[in-house]
Amino acid sequence: MNDEALKKKLSDCAPWHFQIEVRPGIWTEDFNPSPEPKGRNRGFVVVDPGKMKESVFDQYYSQGFQGKTFLDCGCNGDGYCFVAHEAGAEHAFGFDARQHWIDQADLIHAVKFDNSEKISFAAHEMGALNTDRTYDVTLFKGLFYHLADPIHELLKLCSITNELMVLNTVTRTDIPEDCLSPIFEKGKKLMSGVEGQSWYPGGPQAVIPSFVYSGFPYTRTIFHRSIGKLHGTQVGRMEVHAARNEALFKDAGVSYDTHVKDD
């Protein structure tokens, strides 16, 4: 595919959530249309998936990510799987409920990664995830607050994760930290959920007990900060890392909390 044909494909696949250099000087974000005041891409944010390498892969796997397997839930255009692949992952798998994002992943996979068999992705909802396979690292980012039963799905993901869980979600900052607040989504926007009902957690304490129950007693709250008002609700964002074995955090030289599960 020559550059002009590639640019046409990138434009057809817009809007792009991930900032990816597909070829030297050709970036996905350059093909995003201007935000529409009331359109599907209103409030659209472009992010650099490469930051995941520094904050997760390099931090906890200083000897390299070779031989590890990676799962991205709600993978969007599969940007984090591509980063995991570049970091040396044995296999990286992502899924998303919207075909739009998987079409983007398919294009990047073919052009930038020669359809490597070490990367795969699928278009399906959270409930259709195959739980017969396990992964060393699971990324649960931007999806918890779009699910009708997020705690159930979190427990399921913990059961198929061997080493590290990374959870990143919108929160509601005007409720107790250990509570969940229901919301309803119409599902029309590309960045919205598809299940209709979903939940905002109050903060880390709404999810940490589920990690502990599932065999991840070592946790790190990377951040929990306020964002402001969204549809009249005070919201924030948090990221929590949970390890099955203490050595993962200890060897990385990072501070963490240890939780004792009551028998």
C-alpha positions as CSV (number, residue, x, y, z in Angstrom):
1,M,0.0,0.0,0.0
2,N,1.5,3.3,-1.0
3,D,1.3,6.4,1.2
4,E,-1.6,8.0,-0.6
5,A,-3.7,4.8,-0.3
6,L,-2.7,4.5,3.4
7,K,-3.8,8.1,4.1
8,K,-7.2,7.4,2.5
9,K,-7.6,4.3,4.7
10,L,-6.6,6.3,7.8
11,S,-9.1,8.9,7.0
12,D,-11.8,6.3,6.4
13,C,-11.1,4.8,9.8
14,A,-11.3,8.1,11.7
15,P,-11.8,9.2,14.4
16,W,-8.7,7.8,16.1
17,H,-8.3,7.6,19.9
18,F,-4.7,6.4,19.8
19,Q,-1.8,8.5,18.5
20,I,0.3,6.0,16.4
21,E,3.0,6.7,13.8
22,V,2.0,4.2,11.2
23,R,4.8,5.1,8.9
24,P,7.5,7.8,9.3
25,G,5.7,11.1,9.5
26,I,2.2,9.6,9.1
27,W,0.3,9.8,12.4
28,T,-3.2,8.6,13.0
29,E,-4.3,11.7,14.8
30,D,-3.7,13.8,11.8
31,F,-6.7,12.3,10.2
32,N,-9.2,13.1,12.9
33,P,-12.1,15.4,11.9
34,S,-12.8,18.5,14.0
35,P,-15.0,17.6,17.0
36,E,-18.7,17.9,16.4
37,P,-20.5,19.9,19.2
38,K,-23.2,17.1,19.5
39,G,-21.6,14.4,17.4
40,R,-20.3,10.9,18.1
41,N,-16.7,12.2,18.6
42,R,-17.6,15.0,21.0
43,G,-15.2,15.2,23.8
44,F,-12.8,12.9,22.0
45,V,-9.3,12.7,23.5
46,V,-6.2,11.4,21.7
47,V,-3.7,9.4,23.8
48,D,-0.2,8.1,23.4
49,P,-0.3,4.3,24.0
50,G,3.5,4.3,24.2
51,K,3.3,5.6,27.8
52,M,2.2,2.2,28.9
53,K,5.7,0.8,28.2
54,E,7.3,3.1,30.8
55,S,4.5,2.9,33.4
56,V,4.0,-0.9,33.3
57,F,6.2,-3.0,31.1
58,D,9.5,-1.3,31.9
59,Q,8.7,-0.6,35.6
60,Y,7.7,-4.1,36.6
61,Y,9.6,-6.1,34.0
62,S,13.0,-4.5,33.9
63,Q,14.6,-7.6,32.4
64,G,12.2,-7.4,29.5
65,F,8.6,-8.4,28.6
66,Q,9.8,-11.4,26.6
67,G,7.7,-14.5,27.0
68,K,4.8,-12.6,28.7
69,T,1.2,-12.6,27.5
70,F,-1.0,-9.5,27.6
71,L,-4.8,-8.9,27.5
72,D,-6.4,-5.5,26.8
73,C,-10.1,-5.3,27.6
74,G,-12.0,-2.7,25.6
75,C,-8.8,-2.3,23.5
76,N,-10.1,0.4,21.2
77,G,-7.6,0.5,18.2
78,D,-5.4,-2.0,20.0
79,G,-2.6,0.5,20.7
80,Y,-1.6,-1.0,24.0
81,C,-1.3,-4.5,22.4
82,F,1.0,-3.0,19.8
83,V,3.1,-1.5,22.6
84,A,3.2,-4.9,24.4
85,H,4.3,-6.5,21.2
86,E,7.1,-4.0,20.7
87,A,8.2,-4.6,24.3
88,G,8.6,-8.3,23.5
89,A,5.4,-10.0,24.5
90,E,4.9,-13.6,23.4
91,H,1.3,-12.7,22.6
92,A,-1.0,-9.7,23.0
93,F,-4.8,-10.0,22.6
94,G,-7.3,-7.2,22.7
95,F,-11.1,-7.1,22.2
96,D,-13.6,-4.3,21.9
97,A,-17.4,-4.3,21.5
98,R,-17.3,-1.8,18.6
99,Q,-16.2,-3.0,15.1
100,H,-15.0,0.6,14.4
101,W,-12.0,0.2,16.7
102,I,-11.2,-3.3,15.5
103,D,-11.1,-2.1,11.9
104,Q,-8.5,0.4,13.0
105,A,-6.5,-2.3,14.7
106,D,-6.7,-4.5,11.6
107,L,-5.2,-1.6,9.5
108,I,-2.3,-0.9,11.9
109,H,-1.6,-4.6,12.3
110,A,-1.3,-5.1,8.6
111,V,0.7,-2.0,7.7
112,K,3.0,-1.5,10.7
113,F,3.4,-5.0,12.1
114,D,3.1,-7.3,9.0
115,N,0.1,-9.1,10.5
116,S,2.3,-10.6,13.2
117,E,0.8,-13.7,14.7
118,K,1.9,-12.5,18.1
119,I,-0.9,-9.9,18.1
120,S,-4.6,-10.6,17.8
121,F,-7.9,-8.9,18.4
122,A,-11.6,-9.5,18.2
123,A,-14.9,-7.6,18.1
124,H,-17.1,-8.8,21.0
125,E,-18.5,-7.7,24.3
126,M,-16.9,-8.4,27.7
127,G,-19.3,-11.3,28.3
128,A,-18.0,-13.2,25.3
129,L,-14.4,-13.3,26.5
130,N,-12.9,-16.8,26.4
131,T,-11.8,-17.6,29.9
132,D,-10.1,-20.8,29.0
133,R,-6.9,-18.9,28.4
134,T,-4.8,-17.1,31.0
135,Y,-2.6,-13.9,30.7
136,D,0.3,-12.6,32.6
137,V,-0.8,-9.0,32.5
138,T,-4.4,-7.7,32.1
139,L,-5.3,-4.1,31.3
140,F,-8.8,-3.1,32.4
141,K,-8.7,0.5,31.2
142,G,-11.7,2.7,30.3
143,L,-14.2,-0.2,30.6
144,F,-15.1,-0.7,34.2
145,Y,-17.5,2.3,34.2
146,H,-19.2,1.1,31.0
147,L,-20.4,-2.3,32.3
148,A,-23.7,-3.4,33.8
149,D,-21.9,-5.8,36.3
150,P,-18.3,-4.5,36.6
151,I,-17.4,-6.3,39.8
152,H,-18.4,-9.7,38.3
153,E,-16.2,-8.9,35.3
154,L,-13.3,-7.8,37.4
155,L,-13.4,-11.1,39.4
156,K,-13.5,-13.0,36.1
157,L,-10.5,-11.1,34.8
158,C,-8.6,-11.7,38.0
159,S,-9.2,-15.5,37.7
160,I,-7.5,-15.6,34.3
161,T,-4.6,-13.3,35.2
162,N,-1.3,-14.7,36.4
163,E,0.7,-11.7,37.6
164,L,-0.6,-8.1,37.3
165,M,-3.9,-6.4,36.9
166,V,-4.0,-2.7,35.8
167,L,-7.4,-1.0,36.3
168,N,-8.1,2.5,35.1
169,T,-11.6,4.0,35.4
170,V,-13.7,7.1,35.8
171,T,-14.9,7.5,39.3
172,R,-17.6,9.5,41.1
173,T,-15.9,11.8,43.7
174,D,-19.1,12.9,45.6
175,I,-20.0,9.4,47.0
176,P,-18.1,7.3,49.6
177,E,-15.0,5.7,48.1
178,D,-16.2,2.2,48.7
179,C,-19.5,2.6,46.9
180,L,-20.7,2.2,43.3
181,S,-23.2,4.7,41.7
182,P,-25.4,3.6,38.8
183,I,-25.5,5.5,35.5
184,F,-27.3,4.9,32.2
185,E,-25.7,5.3,28.8
186,K,-27.5,5.5,25.4
187,G,-24.5,4.0,23.6
188,K,-24.6,6.4,20.6
189,K,-21.1,7.9,21.0
190,L,-18.0,5.9,20.0
191,M,-16.5,6.2,23.4
192,S,-19.6,5.2,25.3
193,G,-20.6,1.8,26.6
194,V,-22.9,-0.5,24.8
195,E,-24.7,-2.3,27.8
196,G,-27.0,0.6,28.8
197,Q,-26.6,0.5,32.5
198,S,-23.1,1.0,34.1
199,W,-21.5,2.1,37.3
200,Y,-19.1,4.7,38.7
201,P,-16.9,3.6,41.6
202,G,-16.3,6.0,44.4
203,G,-12.6,5.3,44.5
204,P,-9.9,2.6,45.0
205,Q,-11.7,1.1,48.0
206,A,-14.6,0.1,45.7
207,V,-12.3,-2.4,43.8
208,I,-9.4,-3.3,46.1
209,P,-11.5,-5.8,48.2
210,S,-12.3,-7.7,44.9
211,F,-8.6,-7.8,44.1
212,V,-7.8,-9.2,47.5
213,Y,-10.6,-11.7,47.3
214,S,-9.2,-12.9,44.0
215,G,-5.7,-13.5,45.2
216,F,-4.2,-10.1,44.4
217,P,-3.3,-8.8,47.9
218,Y,-0.7,-6.3,46.9
219,T,-2.0,-3.1,45.5
220,R,-0.8,0.4,44.4
221,T,-3.1,3.3,43.9
222,I,-1.2,5.2,41.1
223,F,-3.6,8.1,41.2
224,H,-7.1,9.1,42.1
225,R,-7.9,12.7,41.1
226,S,-10.9,14.9,40.5
227,I,-11.7,15.9,36.9
228,G,-14.8,18.1,37.5
229,K,-18.4,17.9,36.6
230,L,-19.9,15.6,33.9
231,H,-23.6,15.9,33.3
232,G,-24.0,17.5,36.7
233,T,-22.0,14.7,38.5
234,Q,-18.6,15.3,40.2
235,V,-16.3,12.8,38.5
236,G,-12.6,11.8,38.8
237,R,-10.2,9.2,37.4
238,M,-8.2,6.5,39.2
239,E,-5.6,3.8,38.4
240,V,-4.9,0.9,40.6
241,H,-2.3,-1.8,40.0
242,A,-2.7,-5.2,41.8
243,A,-0.1,-8.0,41.9
244,R,-0.6,-11.7,42.7
245,N,2.9,-12.0,44.1
246,E,4.7,-9.4,46.3
247,A,8.0,-9.9,44.4
248,L,6.6,-8.0,41.4
249,F,6.3,-4.7,43.3
250,K,9.3,-5.4,45.6
251,D,11.7,-6.0,42.8
252,A,10.5,-2.9,41.0
253,G,11.4,-0.8,44.1
254,V,8.0,0.8,44.4
255,S,5.8,1.4,47.4
256,Y,2.6,-0.7,47.8
257,D,0.0,-1.8,50.2
258,T,-0.4,-5.3,51.6
259,H,-3.9,-6.6,52.4
260,V,-4.7,-9.5,54.6
261,K,-7.8,-11.5,53.5
262,D,-10.1,-12.5,56.3
263,D,-10.7,-16.2,56.4
